[in-house]
Amino acid sequence: MTAKHTPGPWYTDISDAMIAVRARHEERDYGGGLTVAILGQFMEPGTDETHANARLIAAAPELLAALQNLVADFDKSVITTDPMLIEARAAIAKATAKEPTP
């Protein structure tokens, strides 16, 4: 089961006042057009940590898809109890859970 999240690609939008992580997607409810969803805002755009956080969030859809594909390929083999695969499945579960996880 996958979570219903705003489809990627996501990108960072940097201004003097803030960094925002945004997504562009087709608007389905209003008959077409382009909608921009703001997925996160950081009010300290000048710090390396803020830029790194924004890039990580913007990469989230691609990271999740890549990890899901990797685990699916390994699950076809006989090495399905590898500790790294267990960690990967836990990360996927956390990202796709219906309820927030601590």
N, C-alpha and C positions, 0 to 999 in steps of 0.2 A: 504494500500500500504506500502511496506517495502522498506527501502533504500538498495542499493547495497553496502554492505560493505565487507571487507575482513572477511571470515568466521572464527569463533573461533575454538578452544580455542586460546586466546592470552596469552602471558606469559611475565614476566619480565626477562631480561638478565642483570645481574649486573657484572660490571668489575670495576677496579680501576679508570678508566677514565670517565665512564658514566654508566647510566642505560638506557636501551632501552626496549621498549615494542615491542614485535615481534609476528607474527602469522605464524604458519606453515600450509600450505594447499597444496592440490594436484594441480599440475600445469596442466592446461587443454590445453593451447595453444601450448605446446611443446611436447606433447605425453607422459605425465607421469612424475614422479619424484616429488621431494619435493622442494618447494620454501619458502623462509623466507622473509616476508614483514616486514620492519621496520615501525612501526606505530607512534613512538614517541621517542625522545631522550632527556635525561636530563643530563646536563653537570656537575651537582653538586651531585654526587651519595652519598655523605656522610651525607646528611641532612635527617631528619625524614620526612619533607614535600615532598622531592623528592621521597622517597620510597612510601609514601602514595599516591602521584599523580600517580606514575607508577602502583601501585596495583589497583587503581580505574580505570585507563584506561584499564588495562588487564582484568578486570572483566566486562567491558562494554557490550560485546555480551550476557553474561549470565544475567546481570541485565536487559537489554532491553527485552530479551525473557521472563524472569520471570514476568516483569511488564505487558507485552502484554498478557500473559496467565491469570494473575490475573484480569486485566481489562475485558478481554473477558468473564471470569466466572461471574464477577459482572454484566456485561451488560446483562446477561441472567436473572437477577433478576429484581425486581421492584425498586431497590435503585440505579438508574443510574445518579442521579443529586447530589450525595454526593460531597462536596467540595474536598475530597481527590481523588475521581475518576476524577474530573475535572482537578486537578493538575497532576494526573498520565497521563491522555490523552494528556495534554499539553507537558509533558516531552517526551512522545512517539513521538508526532508530531515534536518536536524539533530534536529528534534523527534520525527521518526518513525523514525529509524534503529534498526535492531536492535542494533547495537553502539554503545557509548558513543563520543561524539566529543570530542576535546580542546577 
